[in-house]
Each structure stands twice: as C-alpha cells, then as structure tokens.
Amino acid sequence: MKQIFTLAFLCLSPLALLAQHDCAHPQVVGPGTYNVSLTAGSEVPNPICTPGQSGNLTKGAWFSYTPAEIHTTTVSTAISLTVDTRVHVYKGSCGALVCVAGDDDSGPGYTSVASFTAEAGVTYYIVFDNNWEGSAEYSDNFPFTLTEAVYVPPLFEPQQITLNGTKNCVVDMNGDYLDDIIGVDNGVVHVLYQNANGSGFTAADIPALTSQNTPSWSIAAGDYNKDGFNDLLYGSGGGSTVMISNSTGTAFTSKLETPASFLTQRTNFVDIDNDGNLDAFMCDDNAANVYFLNTGNGGGNFKRSGLNGAPDLGVYPTGGNYASIWVDYDNDGDIDLYIAKCRGANNDAAKDELHRNNGDGTFTNVAEELGFADYHQSWSSAWGDFNNDGFMDVLVGSNAGLDGSLFTQKLMKNNGDGTFTNVTAGSGLDTFSGTSRDYFAHDFNNDGFIDILGGGNYVLYNNGDMTFTVAANSPEPGPVGDLNNDGFLDIQNGNTIHFGNDNGNNWIKIHLKGIQSNRNGIGARVEVYTDANHKYIREIRSGDGFEYMGSLNAHFGLGESDVIDHVVVRWPSGTVDIVENPDVKSSLLVTEGQTLGRNDASASKFVMYPNPAKEVLNINSNGLSIVKANIYDLGGRLVKTADVANGTIQVQQLTKGTYIIIMQDSNGRQHSSKFIKG
C-alpha cells in the first residue's frame, strides 16, 4: 500500500508542479478561495493590464476560469490585507492574450480587486505577478477569492469619436431634431451630424466668423434669428459672442460680441421679455449679469441687469455669478431664474439667488426667504420634478468647501405653494461627498424618475421617493443627448461617447417647433400623462450645468408604462397644445398651435350649462371637486384662469366663440371639455 501511494504521488507531482506555472498549465478555478504561489522560472504576464509602475517581472501565477453563464465576476485578494498584489485578467489564446481587467492597489492595504463581465463559455486567464517584490508588504504566497454575481448590463458603453475644437455642446444643428456633436475652433464649427437610425455620424466643418471669444467657459445653443437653424453663444474669460448662422445652416455669417471685456461663466438663450425672440443671457463673474435683448432682426441691445430699466437678474456689485438656469419653479407659466454662485466664506457674493418672475417684466430675488441664500460654492444646480408631483425640485450642487469644510449638496423639495423644504437628511445625498462644477437632471435609466449626473464620475439614481442611490464609476459630467436615436440618453466626454444601454424601459421624445414663441420652444413646459394619476414634466432649457449645452428635445423615461394618454405642451406665448395617445418609444413633433383640442374621456363626467353660456358657466362634476379652471381659445391662447367656487365660472367678458376648458380637481387631476360662449 505504501509503495502504491508513493507511486501515485510521484505520478501526480509533475502536474502539481506545473499548475499556475504558465499560460499552458493554469490552475482551473471557479467560485471559491484559492492560494497563489509565485515561483521562480514561471511565465510572467503579458500584456500588463494596469496603469502605473511596472518593475522587472520574474514570476507569474496562472489560473483559468470558464463560466457556464454570464456573470459579473470579481477577483479579490482583499482577504489578505497585508500583502501587496497585482492581478491581470485576459481572454484569448496563449501568446495572443487581450486585457479584460486588472487592478493594483484598489483594495484595502495594497490588495487587488478586479471586476469584469464574464461571458458564458469564454475562458479567462487570471494572472498575478511579483511587481512589488522587495517591498515590506510583498509575499509569494497569498489567497484570493473569485465570486460570481448576477450580471446586470452596464448602463453606459463607451465609444470613441474624432472631433476637433472645444467639445461641450450636443444639439441639433441641421433641423432634423437628431442631436449632433459640436466642437468649436476660432473661425470654424466642427460638427458630427447624427445619421438617421443610429448609424453613426457624418463630419463637417462649418465656416464661422472669427471671434474675440471662444466657448472656453460655457456654451449655449438656440435659434436666435428664428431661421430654423441653431445659433451658438460662447462664454469666455474675455466676454461673450453670439455666433449666428445663415438661413441654410451652412455657415455662421454674423455675430454679436459684448462691448467690454468681462469673465463670462454660464450662458443661456432664453426669452426674457417673452416677445417670441430668444435673448442671450450671460453670467458675469465680477459684476451684475448682462444680456443681449433680441431686437427681432438678428440684432441685440446690450443690457446690464439693474441699469437703465433692465430688470434685476443678478445685480450683486462684485458678481459671483456662476451658473444660471431658467425654470418655472412656481408653476405660474412664466420663467424664473436661479443663479448658483461662488465666492469665499462670509462673502455675500457667494449666496445663491432665485429671481421670481413677477409677470410684468420685473423679477424679485426670493432666495433668502425660500432657504437658498447660503454661503457656499455651488457652481450649478440640477432642477427637475424628482417625485413626479408636477413641481420642480432642485439639487443645489457643491464644487468645493469653504474654510476647509466640505459643503455637501442640498436637496430642496418643492412644496407646490411657492416654498421649499430641505429634505437632504436621509436622501442619500447627506452622506455623499462627491463634488463637481456641473450637475444635471435627466432620467438616464428611463424608469420614470429623474436622476442626477454630478459630483464627479457619479450618477445619483432616483429611487422615486426623494432618495437617491449613488453609482460610482459612471461617466463624468458632459453634454447630454440621444446620440444614436434609441430613446436612451448618452453622455459625451471629449472624444468619448458613453452610450446609454437599452434596459427595456419605455420612453418618448418630444420635439418642439415654435411659431408665436421662440423657434426652439425654450421655456416651454411639456407634460406627459400615462393616466389620470401619473404625470411627468420637463422644461426646454438652453444651457445645462455650469458649462455644457445638452439636447433641446424633451426626453421622458416611462418605465414599464406602455400607454400614453396625452401630452400637453404649454408654450411661453400662453398657447397650449394637447396630443392624444402618442406611441411609446417614438419621437413626437409638436408645432405650436396646430394640435390643440382633445375629446377627453373624462368630459362625460361633467355637465356644463347653459351651453352656450352668456354670463355664468355652471359645472356639475358628479361628485368631483373642481377647484381651478383654465380657458383657452381655439388658437391655443390662455384667455382666462379662474378659481372655481360653487361650481360656477364667470364668462361674460369672453367674446363669442368656442373654447376649451381644462379643469383641475382637488386631487390635482385634470379634465378637459369644450363650451360655447354665446
């Protein structure tokens, strides 16, 4: 028996000695814990799959792993916290290996942790080396674990592009409503035009006038001269330039340049005076904010806030104005202005400002009374309806701390009555310490809840209850749009596009064409109703975060909802368009004033009399409590807003004709019908 045992041991010894020795003789592993033994004369790994220092390698320990199903697989030496290790993960054949993953020191105490997507039936080689031999923490022998987790497809896949210039803008540049990518050099605008059906891009160089300014600090886009092609607004350290396209979008042939040098931060196109023409707004870092007031012919009058009759749009004498965003926070139908700011501790220029539009051409800063006038360095803010209650909430960002203390982000819930409540505590943002100058609000996973991109390379995924889950290793902030027309938002960082992967959730995109309002519909409110109790809202804005320009299309994630009851577009002019039952996973073009009117199924719940009505319209709502009504003419213009008391509305001031009435009940649900004014 002893001789047989010895013979068996001698027969197995060569195999045991070869295990881990080289690529041709790896130790086969699966989920579990294994011991690494680095020996002299073993094959060293090649290529190297980690960045940083690589010494004179003389040893390698080889393992092979072939999963039966797709998994997210993690290799970790973190169970041995005192050993300095490095690991490489390959696929391919010996002599022609390709890096899949690798790690050096990302685990605690110089240990290695590498995760990768392991495809079913593919053999992977896991290799350790002696890169840190000679250090106090090194050892030839240590354990590692291999674990398998359920594979969850990544939300983004990177793809490289080639584009010159300053690359901080994603927007449609040829009128097809597909998002293109823009790079700006002095005298030329480089464009990657998105091809139809997600088939890539076509590059073109669009000649432009030379300018004293480039978009080194920020860029905005919008149709300033209302010719059907987007123009560009550059923000630089020396001022701003409106670069205006010709009528065919083939060249930028005119421009407006600020008359004096100043440090421009955020820029926006917005219709400040609501005359149907976009104005060009610029944050001044060192003085009151400025803008070009559009004269309607491609020209503009230069204005400084608070001077010569110009409204208060940020007038603090030493500025501190970093990122402006225009948002209707109080749902009164006109656009308000939030300014994220930056200065040192106890400097009033650091206090953020919220300018409420009074509806008469004036604005009032209400930041102090609403809880926004803090000393901090916010730099930008992300506005969106995070809880889908029909009111815009906000995450106030954080780019840096003051006096050595980190100011964390602040999450403010809109109460729906013109006030806000700080709900940061318990939201997941109270323990989040990431910082960045840019924060954006978009639904990246199309689950129907608006997420936040910001704080570095993080996406803060909305859980639907004003709490957020932080996802690290996400794309860094950059311009956002749908760059392959698949209904999922993508993020561009320089020459990399991070394409959002299709997770099966539904969506709709809304394109706007303004007639009375500005051509892009900037400032419009878009509402999508999946049923009477579920509404999603977006606003069309020019300028995203501190510096970037994203898509001018309204993008909605719908989760598993596969039916849309109707879409409402509330234009800056007061026109309201309603579109019945559009398809999910589609793009919908709404032209101002051409789609008004719907035969609301809920209209059968109401009896309105007399109809025609001369002085008073009575509403019998069959038990529903109607509290408010908006009345529109057939051109889509809002002609009357009334609180409803005792089921009656005074209509004697209306001219004769047919009207659409949209009624809101005490639960916030809307119902529409028609009546005739006699």
VOKE-863808 format. One record per residue (C-alpha): residue number from 1; x, y, z. Coordinates in pm, whole numbers, plus 32768, in hexadecimal, padded with zeros to 4 digits. Layout:
REM residues N
 num   px   py   pz
 NUM    X    Y    Z
...
END
This chain:
REM residues 678
 num   px   py   pz
   1 8000 8000 8000
   2 811C 80E9 8055
   3 81C5 80A4 7F07
   4 8083 80E3 7E47
   5 804C 822B 7F02
   6 81AF 829B 7EB7
   7 818C 8243 7D48
   8 8045 8305 7D30
   9 80E4 8432 7DDA
  10 820D 8428 7CEE
  11 8127 8412 7BC1
  12 805F 8542 7C32
  13 8186 8619 7C95
  14 81DF 869B 7B37
  15 8079 8710 7B02
  16 806C 87B7 7C55
  17 81B5 8866 7C13
  18 813B 88E9 7AC1
  19 7FEC 8973 7B46
  20 7FF4 8AF1 7B4C
  21 8149 8AEA 7A9C
  22 80ED 8B73 7948
  23 7FD4 8BBB 7855
  24 7FD9 8A58 77D0
  25 7FB2 89C3 792C
  26 7EC7 8AA2 79F7
  27 7E10 8A2F 7B2D
  28 7CA0 8A10 7AD7
  29 7BC0 8AD1 7BC6
  30 7A57 8B2C 7C00
  31 79AB 8BE5 7D1A
  32 7A72 8BB2 7E5B
  33 7BB9 8BFE 7F0D
  34 7D0E 8B98 7E82
  35 7E7C 8BB9 7EE2
  36 7F74 8C6C 7E02
  37 80DA 8BEE 7DF4
  38 81CC 8CC5 7D2B
  39 82FF 8BF8 7CCD
  40 8446 8C42 7C1D
  41 844E 8BE8 7AAD
  42 82D6 8C0A 7A7E
  43 8244 8CCB 7957
  44 8213 8E3F 7993
  45 80CB 8EE0 7921
  46 80C2 8F9D 77DA
  47 802F 9096 7787
  48 8014 915F 78C7
  49 7EA9 91B4 7915
  50 7EDE 92C2 7A1C
  51 7F60 9426 7A07
  52 8083 94A5 7AD2
  53 81D4 9417 7B2F
  54 8241 92C7 7AA8
  55 838B 9236 7B20
  56 8469 911D 7AA4
  57 8376 8FFA 7AB4
  58 8400 8E9A 7AEE
  59 82D2 8DD8 7B6D
  60 8169 8D96 7B14
  61 8053 8CBD 7BA1
  62 7F50 8C4D 7A9F
  63 7DE4 8BE6 7ACF
  64 7CD0 8BA4 79D2
  65 7B5C 8BDD 79FF
  66 7A40 8B7E 7910
  67 78E2 8BDD 798A
  68 77B3 8B17 7919
  69 76D7 8C51 791E
  70 7718 8DC4 78FB
  71 777A 8E62 7A47
  72 7815 8F94 7ADE
  73 794B 8EEF 7B6B
  74 7A34 8F80 7C72
  75 7B94 8F10 7CC4
  76 7C0F 8F93 7E14
  77 7D40 8F6D 7EF5
  78 7C9D 9049 7FFD
  79 7C82 8F1D 80E9
  80 7DF7 8F48 8127
  81 7E15 90B6 818B
  82 7F8F 90B4 81C1
  83 8001 903C 8068
  84 8048 912A 7F45
  85 7FBF 9080 7E0B
  86 7F7E 90C5 7C9D
  87 7E90 9004 7BBA
  88 7E4A 8FF4 7A43
  89 7D1B 8F57 7998
  90 7D32 8EE8 782C
  91 7C70 8E37 7721
  92 7CF2 8DA7 75DA
  93 7DF9 8C9D 759F
  94 7F53 8C73 7631
  95 8042 8D57 7578
  96 7F22 8E37 7506
  97 7E7A 8EA2 7649
  98 7DA0 8FD9 7662
  99 7D68 909B 77A5
 100 7C0A 9089 7836
 101 7C4B 911C 7990
 102 7D5E 9156 7A89
 103 7DA6 91FB 7BD3
 104 7EC1 9271 7CAE
 105 7E75 92F3 7E0C
 106 7D05 9356 7DEC
 107 7CB0 926E 7F0E
 108 7D04 92BA 807A
 109 7E71 92A2 80E2
 110 7F07 9288 7F81
 111 7E29 9160 7F25
 112 7D8C 912E 7DCE
 113 7C1D 9124 7D69
 114 7BC0 90F5 7BFA
 115 7A5D 90CC 7B77
 116 79FD 9076 7A13
 117 78E0 8FEF 7940
 118 7923 8E7D 7910
 119 786C 8DF1 77E1
 120 77EA 8C8E 77DB
 121 78DC 8B8F 7745
 122 7A00 8C84 7729
 123 7B46 8C26 77D6
 124 7BEA 8D3B 789E
 125 7D4D 8D37 7924
 126 7D84 8DCF 7A7D
 127 7EF3 8E1B 7AB7
 128 7FB2 8EA7 7BE0
 129 8119 8F2A 7BD0
 130 8238 8F93 7CB3
 131 8236 9103 7C57
 132 825F 916F 7DC1
 133 8362 906D 7E2B
 134 8456 910E 7F1B
 135 8353 91E4 7FCC
 136 82F9 919B 8134
 137 8195 913A 80D4
 138 81F5 9044 7FC0
 139 81D6 8EC8 7FD6
 140 81F4 8DAC 7EDA
 141 80D0 8CFC 7F7F
 142 7F77 8D88 7FC8
 143 7E07 8D2C 7F96
 144 7D04 8DBF 7EAB
 145 7B8F 8D95 7E79
 146 7AC3 8D7B 7D3B
 147 7954 8DD5 7D5B
 148 7839 8DDA 7C5E
 149 7718 8ED2 7C6C
 150 75E0 8EEA 7B96
 151 763E 8FA6 7A5D
 152 759E 90FC 7A40
 153 75E6 91A2 78F1
 154 76AB 92E5 791C
 155 75DD 941E 78EB
 156 76E4 94B6 7807
 157 77D4 9434 76FE
 158 78F3 9514 768D
 159 7944 9551 7520
 160 7A55 962E 7493
 161 7A1D 9745 7397
 162 7B01 9839 72E6
 163 7AAA 99A9 7302
 164 7B7C 9AE4 731C
 165 7B40 9C21 73E1
 166 7A9B 9C6C 752F
 167 79A0 9B51 7558
 168 7894 9BB5 7651
 169 7754 9BBD 7582
 170 7657 9AB8 750B
 171 7530 9B44 7446
 172 7480 9B28 72F4
 173 753A 9BFC 71F5
 174 7487 9BAA 70AD
 175 7317 9BB2 7108
 176 72D5 9A3A 710E
 177 72A5 9A31 728C
 178 73BD 9930 72B1
 179 74C6 9996 73AB
 180 7616 99EB 730D
 181 776B 9A26 73AE
 182 781A 9B76 738F
 183 7987 9BD7 73B2
 184 79E8 9D45 7397
 185 7B2B 9DDF 7317
 186 7B56 9F4D 72C2
 187 7AD0 9F78 7161
 188 7A33 9E20 7141
 189 7929 9D4B 71E9
 190 796D 9BD5 71CD
 191 7830 9B02 71C7
 192 77F1 998E 71DB
 193 7696 9979 7143
 194 75D8 984F 71CA
 195 756C 9762 70B5
 196 740B 96DB 70B0
 197 73C2 9591 7161
 198 74EF 95A6 7244
 199 75E7 9551 7131
 200 76FC 9637 71A9
 201 7760 9796 7146
 202 77C2 9864 7017
 203 78D3 9965 7058
 204 78C8 9AC6 6FCD
 205 797D 9C0C 7009
 206 7899 9D3D 7009
 207 794C 9E86 6FC3
 208 7917 9F94 70C7
 209 7985 A0F7 70FE
 210 7AB9 A11F 71D6
 211 7A6D A195 7334
 212 7B1A A230 745C
 213 7A6D A127 7532
 214 7A61 9FAB 7532
 215 7984 9EC7 7607
 216 7A9C 9E88 7700
 217 79B3 9EB8 782B
 218 785C 9E5D 77A3
 219 7782 9E39 766F
 220 760F 9E51 7623
 221 7546 9E0D 74E9
 222 73FC 9E8A 7460
 223 735F 9F24 732A
 224 73A9 A092 737A
 225 7346 A117 7222
 226 721E A028 71FB
 227 728B 9F9C 70A9
 228 726B 9E2B 7102
 229 73DC 9DEF 7156
 230 747C 9E04 72AA
 231 7571 9F17 72FE
 232 7680 9F07 740A
 233 76D2 9FDD 7538
 234 783D 9FD1 75AD
 235 78A7 A024 7711
 236 7A18 A071 7745
 237 7B03 A11D 7834
 238 7AED A25B 7765
 239 797A A275 771A
 240 7875 A1CD 7640
 241 781C A1A4 74D1
 242 76D3 A146 742B
 243 7739 A089 72EF
 244 7614 A097 71FC
 245 75D9 9FA4 70DD
 246 7564 9FF7 6F81
 247 740D 9F8F 6F03
 248 748A 9E3D 6E87
 249 7559 9DDB 6FB6
 250 7691 9DBD 6EDF
 251 775B 9ED9 6F7A
 252 7761 9FCA 709E
 253 775B A117 6FEC
 254 7709 A216 70F8
 255 7752 A248 7269
 256 7712 A31B 739C
 257 7834 A357 7488
 258 7824 A3F1 75E1
 259 78AD A553 75DA
 260 7990 A532 770A
 261 7A71 A422 7795
 262 79EC A35D 78BD
 263 7A08 A1FA 7944
 264 78D9 A13F 78C1
 265 7869 A007 7978
 266 771E 9F59 791B
 267 7669 9FC9 77DF
 268 74FE 9F8B 777A
 269 7411 9FD7 765F
 270 72C1 A035 76FB
 271 719E A119 76A2
 272 71BE A20C 77C6
 273 70AD A2FE 7753
 274 6FD3 A1ED 76B7
 275 6FB4 A29A 7566
 276 6FEA A158 749F
 277 715D A199 7462
 278 727C A0FD 7523
 279 7360 A1E0 75EB
 280 74C9 A18C 7645
 281 750F A187 77BB
 282 766B A17E 7859
 283 76E2 A158 79BF
 284 77EA A25C 7A1B
 285 78E2 A1DB 7B1C
 286 7940 A336 7B99
 287 7811 A417 7B6F
 288 769B A418 7B27
 289 762A A326 7A19
 290 7602 A390 78AF
 291 7537 A32C 777D
 292 74E7 A380 7616
 293 7376 A3D9 75F2
 294 7312 A357 749A
 295 7295 A469 73B2
 296 71E6 A36B 72D3
 297 72C7 A38F 71A6
 298 73FA A2D1 7219
 299 747A A3FC 72DB
 300 7480 A440 744D
 301 7490 A55A 7549
 302 7596 A521 7655
 303 7506 A53A 77B6
 304 7598 A529 7913
 305 74AB A4B1 7A23
 306 741A A5C4 7AFA
 307 748F A6E3 7A1F
 308 73C3 A7C5 7937
 309 727F A70C 7977
 310 730C A5AC 7952
 311 7273 A4BB 7A51
 312 732D A429 7B7A
 313 73C6 A2EA 7AEE
 314 74EA A2E0 7BE0
 315 7571 A434 7C40
 316 7666 A3EE 7D5A
 317 777E A4EC 7D1A
 318 789E A3F2 7D2D
 319 77E8 A2DE 7C71
 320 782D A17B 7CDE
 321 7739 A10B 7BCF
 322 7799 9FAF 7B52
 323 7677 9EE4 7AC8
 324 7524 9F6D 7A65
 325 7401 9E87 7A1D
 326 72A7 9EFC 79B4
 327 718B 9E37 7A52
 328 701B 9E6F 7AA3
 329 7034 9E0A 7C11
 330 6EDE 9E93 7C78
 331 6E12 9E0A 7B52
 332 6D84 9F60 7AF9
 333 6DDB 9F40 7989
 334 6EFF A031 797D
 335 7070 9FE1 7998
 336 7138 A026 7AD5
 337 72B2 A036 7B02
 338 7394 9F77 7BF4
 339 7502 9FE2 7C11
 340 75FC 9EF2 7CB0
 341 771F 9FBB 7D36
 342 7883 9FA8 7DB8
 343 7958 A07D 7EA0
 344 7A17 A05E 7FE5
 345 7988 A02D 8142
 346 78A0 A13B 81C8
 347 78A4 A1F2 807C
 348 7741 A24D 8017
 349 779F A216 7EAA
 350 77A1 A0A1 7EFF
 351 762F A099 7F51
 352 755C 9FEE 7E46
 353 743D A0B8 7DB4
 354 72DE A05A 7D44
 355 7234 A169 7C77
 356 70BC A140 7C63
 357 7020 A1C2 7B22
 358 6F0C A2B2 7B8B
 359 6E62 A297 7A38
 360 6E81 A40D 79EF
 361 6FE7 A41B 7970
 362 707F A42D 7ACE
 363 7126 A328 7BAA
 364 7149 A308 7D26
 365 7263 A24B 7DD5
 366 71B2 A160 7ECB
 367 72DC A082 7F1E
 368 72F6 A0F6 8086
 369 718D A0B0 80E1
 370 7189 9F61 802A
 371 72C8 9EDB 80CA
 372 73C2 9EF3 7FAB
 373 74A3 A016 8017
 374 75C1 9F48 80A9
 375 7735 9F91 80BD
 376 77C9 9E83 7FE3
 377 785B 9E2C 7E91
 378 773B 9D87 7DD9
 379 77A6 9DDF 7C73
 380 766D 9D3C 7BDE
 381 751C 9CA4 7C33
 382 7448 9B89 7BA9
 383 72D4 9BD3 7B89
 384 71D3 9AC3 7B48
 385 7090 9A32 7BD0
 386 713B 9923 7C9C
 387 6FFB 989C 7D3B
 388 6F11 98C8 7C0F
 389 6E1C 99AA 7CC6
 390 6E1A 9AB2 7BB4
 391 6F06 9BAB 7C5A
 392 7077 9BE7 7C1B
 393 715F 9B7B 7D36
 394 72D3 9BC7 7D3E
 395 7423 9B3D 7DA5
 396 750C 9C5F 7DF4
 397 7668 9BEB 7D97
 398 77B8 9BFB 7E44
 399 7902 9C38 7D95
 400 79DB 9C7A 7EC6
 401 79D5 9CC8 8036
 402 7A0C 9E0C 80F3
 403 7B0A 9E32 820D
 404 7B78 9CC8 81E2
 405 7A1C 9C36 8217
 406 7966 9B80 8103
 407 7812 9C0C 80AE
 408 7739 9AE9 804C
 409 7628 9AFF 7F49
 410 74D2 9B7D 7FB6
 411 7391 9AD5 7F42
 412 7262 9BBC 7F49
 413 7101 9B38 7F1A
 414 7007 9C20 7E76
 415 6ED3 9C30 7F57
 416 6DF2 9CA3 7E3C
 417 6D96 9DEA 7EE9
 418 6EC7 9EB8 7E87
 419 6F9C 9E36 7FA7
 420 70A1 9D24 7FD1
 421 7106 9C2D 80DF
 422 726B 9BB3 8111
 423 7252 9A37 80FB
 424 73C7 99EB 80E3
 425 73CC 9923 8228
 426 738B 97B5 81DC
 427 738B 97EC 8063
 428 74DC 9743 8029
 429 756F 9895 7FCB
 430 75B9 98EA 8136
 431 76CD 97E2 8135
 432 7742 9821 7FD1
 433 788B 98E0 7FC6
 434 78C4 98F6 7E4F
 435 78F3 9A53 7DBF
 436 78F2 9AEA 7C63
 437 78A2 9C2E 7BB2
 438 778E 9B8E 7AE0
 439 7646 9AEF 7B4F
 440 7535 9A7D 7A5A
 441 73D7 99EF 7A85
 442 7379 98DE 7989
 443 72D8 9786 798F
 444 73FD 96AC 7927
 445 735F 9556 7961
 446 7204 95B4 78DB
 447 7153 953B 7A14
 448 707A 9673 7A26
 449 7141 9722 7B37
 450 723B 9837 7AF3
 451 73A0 97E3 7B58
 452 74C8 98CA 7B98
 453 7618 98C8 7AEA
 454 7723 9976 7BB7
 455 7812 996F 7CDA
 456 7929 98DF 7C03
 457 78FB 9796 7B4E
 458 77B0 9745 7BF4
 459 7648 9717 7B8C
 460 7557 9745 7CAE
 461 7438 965C 7C58
 462 72E2 96D0 7CCD
 463 7229 95CF 7DA0
 464 70DE 9685 7D68
 465 70B2 96F8 7ED0
 466 71A4 9820 7EDF
 467 72C3 9736 7F33
 468 73E4 96E1 7E4E
 469 74D4 95BF 7E1C
 470 7636 9628 7DC5
 471 76D5 9569 7CA3
 472 784D 9598 7C8E
 473 7925 955F 7B5A
 474 7820 960A 7A81
 475 7875 96FF 796A
 476 78E8 9854 79DC
 477 7804 997E 7993
 478 77EE 99E8 7829
 479 76E8 9A4E 7729
 480 75BB 9965 7729
 481 74E5 98F8 7602
 482 746B 97CA 7540
 483 7590 9794 7456
 484 7519 9652 73B2
 485 73A2 969B 73B1
 486 734A 956C 7485
 487 7286 9627 7590
 488 7393 9607 769C
 489 7465 9731 76FE
 490 75DA 9735 76B7
 491 76F5 9803 774B
 492 7812 9896 7683
 493 7966 98CE 7728
 494 7A61 995D 7634
 495 7A9C 9854 752A
 496 79DA 9748 75E4
 497 7865 970A 75CF
 498 77D0 9640 76EC
 499 76A2 95A2 7645
 500 7580 9550 772A
 501 7520 93E2 770D
 502 73BA 9378 76C7
 503 7333 92D2 7803
 504 71D7 9299 7775
 505 7130 93C6 7817
 506 7045 9496 7742
 507 7077 9602 76DF
 508 7002 971F 7602
 509 70B7 984C 7572
 510 7003 9993 7529
 511 7085 9A85 741E
 512 6FFF 9BE7 7419
 513 6FD3 9CE3 7302
 514 6F6E 9E38 7380
 515 6EA5 9F2E 72B2
 516 6E36 A04B 7395
 517 6F35 9FDB 7498
 518 70A7 9FB7 7451
 519 70FB 9EB3 734A
 520 718D 9DB1 7440
 521 7078 9DD1 7541
 522 717D 9E2D 7649
 523 70BC 9E73 7788
 524 6F9C 9D8C 7729
 525 6F0F 9C92 7824
 526 6ECF 9B36 7795
 527 6DEE 9A44 7851
 528 6DBB 98D1 780A
 529 6C8E 9821 78A6
 530 6C90 96A6 78AC
 531 6B41 96AD 7962
 532 6A76 979E 7A36
 533 6B58 9769 7B64
 534 6CB3 9763 7AC8
 535 6D50 9897 7A2F
 536 6EB9 98DD 79CB
 537 6F38 9A3C 7983
 538 7067 9ACD 78D0
 539 70D3 9C2B 786A
 540 7193 9C8E 7733
 541 72D4 9D3C 779F
 542 7406 9DC3 76EF
 543 7537 9D80 77C6
 544 756E 9C57 78AE
 545 7640 9C5A 79EA
 546 775B 9D54 7A04
 547 77EC 9D44 78A7
 548 7741 9C4B 77BF
 549 762A 9C54 76BF
 550 7547 9B24 76A3
 551 7426 9AB9 75C6
 552 7302 9BA5 758B
 553 7218 9A7A 756B
 554 713E 9A1B 7694
 555 7196 98B7 76FA
 556 70B4 97E4 77D7
 557 70FA 968F 786C
 558 6FB5 95D4 78A9
 559 7025 9499 795B
 560 6F35 937C 7911
 561 6E16 9462 78A7
 562 6DBC 9400 7743
 563 6C9F 94F4 7707
 564 6CA0 9671 76FF
 565 6B4E 9714 7733
 566 6BB2 986D 76BA
 567 6CCC 996A 76A0
 568 6CA3 9ADA 76FB
 569 6D90 9BEB 7684
 570 6D71 9D3C 7732
 571 6E26 9E3A 7658
 572 6EBF 9F80 76D4
 573 6DBA A03C 7603
 574 6CA0 9FA6 76D2
 575 6C37 9EB6 75BD
 576 6BEE 9D54 7631
 577 6C02 9C27 754C
 578 6B72 9AD4 75A6
 579 6BC5 9993 74ED
 580 6AF7 9859 7526
 581 6B87 96FC 7551
 582 6CE0 9718 74B0
 583 6DA8 95D7 7499
 584 6EAE 957A 7599
 585 7012 954C 7519
 586 6FD6 965C 7416
 587 702F 97C2 73C7
 588 6F13 98BE 73BA
 589 6F2C 9A10 730A
 590 6E41 9B19 7396
 591 6E15 9C5C 72D2
 592 6D8E 9D7C 739C
 593 6C18 9DAE 7377
 594 6BD8 9C93 7281
 595 6B70 9B76 7367
 596 6A8E 9C1B 7467
 597 694F 9B6A 74CA
 598 68F6 9A14 754E
 599 67C0 994C 758D
 600 6806 98FF 76FA
 601 6765 97BC 776E
 602 6735 9861 78C0
 603 6653 9967 7821
 604 6530 9877 7842
 605 654D 98A1 79BA
 606 64E8 9A0F 799D
 607 63B0 9ACA 7940
 608 63EF 9C37 78E1
 609 62C8 9D1C 78BC
 610 624D 9DF1 7823
 611 630E 9D9C 76EB
 612 6324 9E92 763E
 613 6365 9F65 7774
 614 6347 A0E1 7780
 615 63AC A149 78E0
 616 63DD A01C 79C2
 617 644C 9EBA 796D
 618 63D0 9DB8 7A67
 619 648C 9C72 7A99
 620 63E3 9B3A 7B23
 621 650E 9A5B 7B67
 622 645A 9926 7BEA
 623 6506 9927 7D3C
 624 665F 99A1 7CD2
 625 66D8 9AE1 7D75
 626 674B 9BD0 7C63
 627 682B 9CDE 7CF5
 628 68C9 9D8D 7BCB
 629 6888 9DBE 7A57
 630 6955 9E3E 7932
 631 6899 9EAD 77FA
 632 6940 9EB4 76A2
 633 68CB 9F33 7554
 634 68EB 9E4F 7424
 635 6A35 9EF6 73CE
 636 6ABF 9E65 750F
 637 6AE0 9FAE 75C8
 638 6A8C 9FB6 773A
 639 6975 A0B4 7761
 640 6900 A07A 78C6
 641 6971 9FD3 7A06
 642 6873 9FB2 7B1B
 643 684A 9F18 7C71
 644 6709 9E51 7C6B
 645 6617 9E98 7D89
 646 64CA 9DE4 7DA7
 647 64F3 9D50 7C4D
 648 64D5 9E9C 7B92
 649 65BB 9F68 7AB1
 650 657C A0CB 7A39
 651 65A0 A0D9 78BC
 652 64EF A21A 785E
 653 6636 A2C5 77FC
 654 6685 A1BF 76F4
 655 6634 A206 7589
 656 6547 A123 74CE
 657 65DC 9FDC 7457
 658 6645 9E7D 74B5
 659 6736 9E46 75D6
 660 67F2 9D28 7675
 661 67E5 9D10 77EF
 662 68E5 9C4A 78B7
 663 686F 9C0F 7A1C
 664 693F 9B9F 7B44
 665 689F 9ADB 7C5F
 666 6906 9ADB 7DCC
 667 69E9 99AD 7D8F
 668 6AAF 9A68 7C87
 669 6A1C 99A3 7B62
 670 69BB 9A5C 7A27
 671 6882 9A3A 7952
 672 682E 9AF0 7811
 673 66FC 9B3E 7744
 674 6670 9C47 7659
 675 6562 9D4C 767B
 676 64D1 9E66 75AB
 677 64C3 9FD1 761B
 678 6382 A067 7594
END
